Amino acid sequence: MAYSVDLAPLTIRGGHSPSIVLHQRDGGRVAGGGGMTHRPTAGIFQPSSVLPTAIAAGFSL
């Protein structure tokens, strides 16, 4: 299982028809969460692989 830690503020664009911006992750370019649609991140940490050793090394700050 892949994990990611991020900060994701929700920006609401005003006007006559308020809207929000969404981001869709490309499953061919990310280790985890491909195809997921979410708020754009302000900052993200993602391990280099979904392998347990990469996750353990990446999160051992």
N, C-alpha and C positions, 0 to 999 in steps of 0.2 A: 504494500500500500504506500502510495506517495503522499507526502504532506507538503503544504506550503504555508508560509506565514506572511500576512500582508496587512497593509493599511488601505482601506477603501472608503474614502468619503463619498457621499452621494451628492452630486452637483445637480441642482434643478435649474434649468434655463428658463427664465421668465418670459413674459410677453403675453400675447393674446392666447397662445396655446402652449402652456408650460410643458417641458419635456426633460428627459434624462438621457444621458449617453450610456450605452452598453457596449461591452467588449466581448467578442467570441474568440476563445482560444483555439488555435489550429492544432488538431490532434497529431499532425505530422511533424510539428516543430517543438512540442513540449513533452516533458517526461510524464506529466500527470495533469488531469483536468481537461484533456482535449475535448473539444466540442461544447464545453461549458460556457454559458453566457452569464456575465456578471458585470458589476460596476468596474470601471477602469481602476487599476491599483495606483496608489500613490508611491508605494514601495513594496517590493516582493523579494522573498528569498525562496529559491527552489533548488533542491538537490540536483546534481548532474545526471542522476539515473534513478530508476525505481528499485534498483538492487538494494537489499538491506545494508550492505557494507557502505554504499555511497550515502544512504540516508543517515546512517550512524556517523560517518565522517563529516558530512555537511552540517549536521545539527550539533556537533560537539564543539561549541564555541568556547 
